């Protein structure tokens, strides 16, 4: 994985706004309407090429496919793994929304979120479509050909987040369920790495899981569950070098109170035990922007890289480049300039059709991030 060795690099979390034609295709597919497979594949390839071009134009260094082929960062696995044929049992509330029924309706009424399908596990989990990840990697590799960029990455659901969204109705224990998911996801992880791309493991289960699935657990018990999830992730990626891995820690990409979020100080020591070299996390939104101070005492392990969010993912405000530079500077002063890469709090298209941030604003925000990196670079590489 590339470091900020000569200047501050910038990246983002993963999902990007999808073109309207692709949104229509994906809605139809999710709702069981017949979709021409060849036309859909072409629309995905074209969308990936468009997203790569827009990222590079905005000044993003470490780019991806925007998750164009996926209905969401986690629920796509139902199309790639066997074992999920049960009744869909979606998450219907978050701890922080219980006291705000109007906001609850707004969050869960999102056209993307309301369409997601999460069929329960009702038989043994196993790989079913191992070609899909290879196709995704090939689409990104083709789109990157001849372009000027620093590195490519692709996202994949972690074993823990799959267990968070897909109800276990088959395995006797949560541990057994995690182990099965980890082994079933391993071919996808290894396909991405084999394509020469950095693999990002999406791990909202290590933070968001506290106020969704495990809201009735005390912190000690939640940490115990988080440790199990990390062990499953480490096992699933055992054949991939740590420097080809990054992890995204997330408290949920929705505009809510977030006052029930677990503090990063209460989980960062566990997150540091995960194999991925880099850790991407929310650091710009009003609930977590103050947590940079945690790294005054939480020592960054040797070789690790931080990717703090310097852009909010739910606001149409365009961050001032000077603010981006200030945010980067705080982390660089604490952990070293070479150990910091600029990122976004979360994705801009977490679910197909989700559009909290106007697509044109997304690219303006990323351009502001790139400019902020240049400002910070002048200060830290005089």
PLY file of the C-alpha trace (Angstrom):
ply
format ascii 1.0
element vertex 382
property float x
property float y
property float z
element edge 381
property int vertex1
property int vertex2
end_header
0.00 0.00 0.00
1.27 3.44 -0.93
2.09 5.85 1.90
2.15 9.64 2.02
5.92 9.54 1.61
6.36 12.76 -0.40
2.95 14.40 -0.04
-0.44 13.73 1.52
-2.37 11.23 -0.57
-6.16 11.17 -0.66
-8.78 8.50 -1.19
-12.39 7.89 -0.17
-14.45 5.15 1.45
-15.93 3.29 -1.49
-19.41 3.87 -2.86
-20.04 6.71 -5.32
-23.20 8.12 -6.95
-24.43 5.76 -9.66
-25.65 6.94 -13.07
-29.45 7.09 -13.40
-29.63 4.26 -15.96
-27.70 1.97 -13.62
-29.94 2.92 -10.70
-32.99 1.92 -12.74
-31.33 -1.35 -13.72
-30.40 -2.18 -10.14
-33.85 -1.29 -8.76
-35.42 -3.61 -11.31
-33.01 -6.43 -10.53
-33.60 -6.14 -6.77
-37.37 -6.20 -7.28
-37.28 -9.30 -9.49
-38.03 -7.52 -12.77
-36.25 -9.22 -15.72
-33.12 -7.31 -16.70
-31.02 -7.97 -19.78
-27.78 -9.37 -18.32
-25.57 -8.20 -21.18
-26.98 -4.68 -21.08
-26.55 -4.52 -17.30
-22.95 -5.70 -17.57
-22.23 -3.00 -20.15
-23.88 -0.32 -18.03
-21.72 -1.38 -15.07
-18.52 -1.28 -17.16
-19.40 2.16 -18.48
-20.24 3.42 -14.99
-16.93 2.15 -13.60
-15.02 3.93 -16.37
-16.97 7.12 -15.65
-16.32 6.94 -11.90
-12.60 6.34 -12.38
-12.39 9.35 -14.68
-14.26 11.59 -12.24
-12.08 10.53 -9.31
-8.88 11.24 -11.19
-10.23 14.56 -12.47
-11.06 15.58 -8.88
-7.51 14.78 -7.77
-8.14 11.54 -5.88
-4.97 9.44 -5.69
-6.25 6.04 -4.54
-9.31 5.22 -6.63
-11.87 2.45 -6.95
-14.86 1.28 -8.98
-17.42 3.19 -6.89
-19.11 -0.16 -6.07
-21.10 0.17 -9.30
-22.02 -3.52 -9.49
-23.46 -3.74 -5.97
-26.92 -2.87 -4.61
-25.12 -1.96 -1.39
-21.75 -2.55 0.27
-23.08 -5.53 2.27
-26.30 -6.90 0.78
-24.64 -7.78 -2.54
-23.35 -11.00 -0.96
-26.79 -12.60 -1.24
-26.12 -12.87 -4.98
-22.65 -14.37 -4.53
-23.00 -16.78 -1.61
-25.23 -19.82 -1.16
-27.05 -20.25 2.13
-29.24 -17.15 2.15
-32.66 -18.35 1.11
-34.66 -17.53 4.20
-37.13 -14.76 4.90
-35.70 -11.26 4.74
-35.37 -9.92 8.28
-34.13 -6.34 7.89
-32.87 -4.17 10.70
-35.86 -1.95 11.51
-34.50 0.45 14.09
-31.32 1.93 15.50
-30.86 2.72 19.17
-30.29 6.42 18.52
-33.54 6.80 16.55
-35.91 5.33 19.14
-36.61 8.72 20.72
-37.02 10.46 17.36
-39.87 8.74 15.46
-40.05 11.40 12.75
-36.38 11.02 11.96
-36.72 7.23 12.16
-39.30 7.38 9.38
-37.04 9.59 7.27
-33.99 7.34 7.65
-35.78 4.07 6.99
-37.88 5.58 4.22
-34.79 6.24 2.11
-35.55 4.69 -1.32
-32.28 2.79 -1.31
-32.46 1.56 2.27
-36.12 0.54 2.01
-35.41 -1.65 -1.04
-32.51 -3.62 0.42
-32.93 -7.37 0.62
-31.39 -9.31 3.52
-32.60 -12.92 3.32
-31.82 -14.97 6.42
-29.25 -17.74 6.43
-31.19 -21.00 6.29
-28.54 -23.48 5.16
-24.76 -23.84 4.96
-22.96 -20.73 3.69
-20.66 -21.35 0.72
-19.32 -19.57 -2.36
-21.78 -19.59 -5.25
-20.58 -17.00 -7.77
-16.81 -16.57 -7.53
-16.63 -14.94 -10.96
-18.42 -11.75 -9.90
-15.49 -10.39 -7.88
-13.11 -11.22 -10.72
-15.36 -9.35 -13.14
-15.44 -6.34 -10.80
-11.64 -6.35 -10.59
-11.33 -6.66 -14.37
-13.71 -3.73 -14.90
-11.67 -1.52 -12.58
-8.35 -2.63 -14.05
-9.60 -1.86 -17.56
-10.86 1.56 -16.47
-7.50 2.39 -14.88
-5.47 1.45 -17.96
-3.54 4.42 -19.28
-4.66 6.69 -16.44
-2.46 8.58 -13.99
-3.23 7.48 -10.44
-1.40 6.21 -7.37
-3.22 2.99 -6.49
-6.47 1.12 -6.99
-8.65 -0.44 -4.31
-11.87 -2.41 -4.07
-14.28 -2.93 -1.19
-15.76 -6.16 0.13
-18.09 -6.95 3.01
-16.32 -8.24 6.11
-17.51 -11.48 7.73
-18.77 -9.46 10.67
-20.93 -7.07 8.67
-22.49 -9.97 6.78
-23.47 -11.51 10.11
-24.83 -8.13 11.22
-27.30 -7.76 8.35
-28.18 -11.37 7.54
-30.00 -13.19 10.32
-28.55 -16.56 11.31
-31.26 -19.19 11.20
-29.01 -22.18 10.61
-25.80 -22.24 12.66
-25.92 -23.14 16.34
-23.56 -20.37 17.44
-22.54 -16.91 16.27
-18.94 -18.12 16.17
-19.80 -20.95 13.78
-21.75 -18.53 11.58
-18.81 -16.13 11.42
-16.38 -18.92 10.56
-18.58 -20.11 7.70
-18.97 -16.60 6.28
-15.24 -15.95 6.56
-14.36 -19.06 4.58
-17.06 -18.38 1.98
-15.88 -14.79 1.44
-12.21 -15.74 1.21
-12.25 -16.38 -2.58
-13.59 -12.87 -3.19
-10.95 -11.31 -0.97
-8.18 -13.24 -2.65
-9.48 -12.43 -6.16
-9.27 -8.71 -5.44
-5.75 -8.99 -4.05
-4.65 -11.22 -6.92
-5.74 -8.51 -9.36
-3.14 -6.20 -7.84
-5.69 -4.07 -6.01
-5.81 -3.09 -2.35
-8.68 -4.86 -0.57
-10.83 -2.76 1.75
-12.84 -4.70 4.33
-15.98 -2.81 5.33
-16.42 -3.23 9.09
-19.30 -1.16 10.47
-20.00 -4.13 12.73
-17.05 -3.00 14.87
-18.74 0.33 15.64
-22.28 0.60 14.24
-22.94 -2.90 15.53
-23.01 -1.50 19.06
-26.23 0.46 18.51
-27.88 -1.88 16.01
-27.45 -5.57 16.69
-25.81 -5.44 20.09
-27.62 -2.50 21.65
-28.58 -4.51 24.70
-24.99 -5.53 25.45
-22.72 -3.69 27.81
-19.39 -2.48 26.49
-17.50 -5.51 27.78
-19.78 -7.92 25.94
-19.72 -5.81 22.78
-15.94 -5.83 22.80
-16.02 -9.60 23.16
-18.20 -9.86 20.04
-16.00 -7.38 18.17
-12.94 -9.47 18.98
-14.67 -12.52 17.45
-15.41 -10.54 14.30
-11.80 -9.40 14.00
-10.57 -12.96 14.46
-12.85 -14.07 11.60
-11.58 -11.24 9.39
-7.97 -12.10 10.16
-8.58 -15.75 9.35
-10.33 -14.94 6.07
-7.45 -12.73 4.89
-4.62 -14.96 6.10
-3.27 -15.46 2.58
-3.14 -11.74 1.75
-0.25 -9.54 2.93
-1.34 -6.99 5.52
0.04 -4.17 3.37
-2.52 -5.05 0.68
-5.41 -4.56 3.11
-7.32 -1.63 4.58
-10.27 -1.61 6.98
-13.19 0.81 7.14
-14.58 1.48 10.63
-18.05 3.02 10.55
-20.85 4.10 12.89
-23.49 4.05 10.16
-23.85 6.23 7.08
-27.15 7.88 7.95
-28.12 11.34 9.14
-29.14 10.55 12.70
-28.34 11.72 16.24
-25.58 9.11 16.69
-25.57 9.83 20.42
-25.52 6.07 21.08
-22.32 5.51 19.08
-19.55 3.69 20.88
-16.52 5.93 21.34
-13.51 5.16 19.16
-11.43 5.15 22.35
-13.39 2.08 23.47
-12.63 0.00 20.36
-9.44 1.31 18.78
-7.20 -1.14 20.64
-9.22 -4.02 19.18
-9.20 -2.49 15.70
-5.41 -2.29 15.88
-5.31 -6.11 16.19
-6.93 -6.52 12.76
-4.52 -7.50 9.99
-5.19 -4.61 7.56
-2.37 -2.10 7.43
-4.62 0.96 7.02
-7.66 2.02 9.03
-10.27 4.28 7.45
-12.70 5.87 9.91
-15.20 8.69 10.41
-13.45 11.83 11.62
-15.29 14.77 10.05
-18.92 14.55 11.17
-20.13 16.40 14.29
-20.28 13.26 16.43
-16.73 12.04 15.82
-14.67 15.03 14.67
-13.31 15.54 18.20
-11.85 12.04 18.44
-8.52 12.93 16.86
-7.42 13.57 20.43
-7.63 9.83 21.10
-4.38 9.42 19.21
-2.58 11.57 21.74
-2.56 8.46 23.95
-3.50 5.59 21.62
-0.17 4.68 20.06
-0.32 3.78 16.39
1.24 0.32 15.94
4.36 0.11 13.81
3.50 -0.05 10.13
-0.14 1.03 10.46
-1.67 3.90 8.47
-4.63 6.12 9.40
-7.19 7.26 6.83
-9.31 9.78 8.78
-12.40 11.15 7.13
-11.82 14.80 6.26
-15.10 15.00 4.31
-18.59 14.41 5.70
-20.64 11.93 3.71
-24.15 13.19 4.58
-23.76 16.95 4.12
-23.93 19.08 0.98
-21.56 21.58 2.54
-18.29 21.60 0.60
-15.48 21.51 3.11
-13.05 24.39 2.81
-9.60 23.14 1.70
-8.08 24.95 4.67
-10.28 22.90 7.03
-9.18 19.72 5.26
-5.55 20.77 5.74
-6.15 21.48 9.43
-7.76 18.09 9.95
-4.89 16.33 8.23
-2.38 18.33 10.24
-3.81 17.23 13.58
-3.28 13.58 12.72
0.10 14.12 11.08
1.41 15.87 14.18
0.32 12.95 16.36
1.24 9.90 14.28
3.62 11.18 11.59
2.92 12.64 8.15
3.81 9.41 6.34
1.16 7.54 8.34
-1.82 9.68 7.25
-3.94 9.56 4.08
-6.99 11.78 3.60
-10.35 10.06 3.21
-14.12 10.49 3.48
-16.27 9.55 6.45
-18.23 6.99 4.44
-19.55 6.37 0.94
-21.75 8.61 -1.20
-23.89 5.81 -2.60
-24.14 3.30 0.24
-27.41 1.95 -1.18
-28.47 2.15 -4.81
-30.49 5.34 -5.19
-29.26 6.92 -1.98
-28.54 10.58 -2.68
-28.02 12.49 0.55
-25.30 14.47 -1.21
-25.91 15.82 -4.69
-23.64 13.96 -7.14
-22.08 17.16 -8.45
-21.35 18.23 -4.88
-19.61 14.90 -4.24
-17.00 15.69 -6.88
-16.60 19.25 -5.61
-16.01 17.89 -2.10
-13.34 15.54 -3.41
-11.65 18.36 -5.31
-11.62 20.36 -2.05
-10.03 17.37 -0.32
-7.30 17.20 -2.96
-6.64 20.93 -2.59
-6.54 20.56 1.20
-3.92 17.84 0.77
-1.82 20.20 -1.30
-2.07 22.92 1.37
-1.12 20.47 4.13
1.73 19.11 2.03
3.31 22.53 1.75
3.29 22.76 5.54
4.63 19.29 6.27
7.05 18.96 3.34
8.49 22.49 3.22
0 1
1 2
2 3
3 4
4 5
5 6
6 7
7 8
8 9
9 10
10 11
11 12
12 13
13 14
14 15
15 16
16 17
17 18
18 19
19 20
20 21
21 22
22 23
23 24
24 25
25 26
26 27
27 28
28 29
29 30
30 31
31 32
32 33
33 34
34 35
35 36
36 37
37 38
38 39
39 40
40 41
41 42
42 43
43 44
44 45
45 46
46 47
47 48
48 49
49 50
50 51
51 52
52 53
53 54
54 55
55 56
56 57
57 58
58 59
59 60
60 61
61 62
62 63
63 64
64 65
65 66
66 67
67 68
68 69
69 70
70 71
71 72
72 73
73 74
74 75
75 76
76 77
77 78
78 79
79 80
80 81
81 82
82 83
83 84
84 85
85 86
86 87
87 88
88 89
89 90
90 91
91 92
92 93
93 94
94 95
95 96
96 97
97 98
98 99
99 100
100 101
101 102
102 103
103 104
104 105
105 106
106 107
107 108
108 109
109 110
110 111
111 112
112 113
113 114
114 115
115 116
116 117
117 118
118 119
119 120
120 121
121 122
122 123
123 124
124 125
125 126
126 127
127 128
128 129
129 130
130 131
131 132
132 133
133 134
134 135
135 136
136 137
137 138
138 139
139 140
140 141
141 142
142 143
143 144
144 145
145 146
146 147
147 148
148 149
149 150
150 151
151 152
152 153
153 154
154 155
155 156
156 157
157 158
158 159
159 160
160 161
161 162
162 163
163 164
164 165
165 166
166 167
167 168
168 169
169 170
170 171
171 172
172 173
173 174
174 175
175 176
176 177
177 178
178 179
179 180
180 181
181 182
182 183
183 184
184 185
185 186
186 187
187 188
188 189
189 190
190 191
191 192
192 193
193 194
194 195
195 196
196 197
197 198
198 199
199 200
200 201
201 202
202 203
203 204
204 205
205 206
206 207
207 208
208 209
209 210
210 211
211 212
212 213
213 214
214 215
215 216
216 217
217 218
218 219
219 220
220 221
221 222
222 223
223 224
224 225
225 226
226 227
227 228
228 229
229 230
230 231
231 232
232 233
233 234
234 235
235 236
236 237
237 238
238 239
239 240
240 241
241 242
242 243
243 244
244 245
245 246
246 247
247 248
248 249
249 250
250 251
251 252
252 253
253 254
254 255
255 256
256 257
257 258
258 259
259 260
260 261
261 262
262 263
263 264
264 265
265 266
266 267
267 268
268 269
269 270
270 271
271 272
272 273
273 274
274 275
275 276
276 277
277 278
278 279
279 280
280 281
281 282
282 283
283 284
284 285
285 286
286 287
287 288
288 289
289 290
290 291
291 292
292 293
293 294
294 295
295 296
296 297
297 298
298 299
299 300
300 301
301 302
302 303
303 304
304 305
305 306
306 307
307 308
308 309
309 310
310 311
311 312
312 313
313 314
314 315
315 316
316 317
317 318
318 319
319 320
320 321
321 322
322 323
323 324
324 325
325 326
326 327
327 328
328 329
329 330
330 331
331 332
332 333
333 334
334 335
335 336
336 337
337 338
338 339
339 340
340 341
341 342
342 343
343 344
344 345
345 346
346 347
347 348
348 349
349 350
350 351
351 352
352 353
353 354
354 355
355 356
356 357
357 358
358 359
359 360
360 361
361 362
362 363
363 364
364 365
365 366
366 367
367 368
368 369
369 370
370 371
371 372
372 373
373 374
374 375
375 376
376 377
377 378
378 379
379 380
380 381
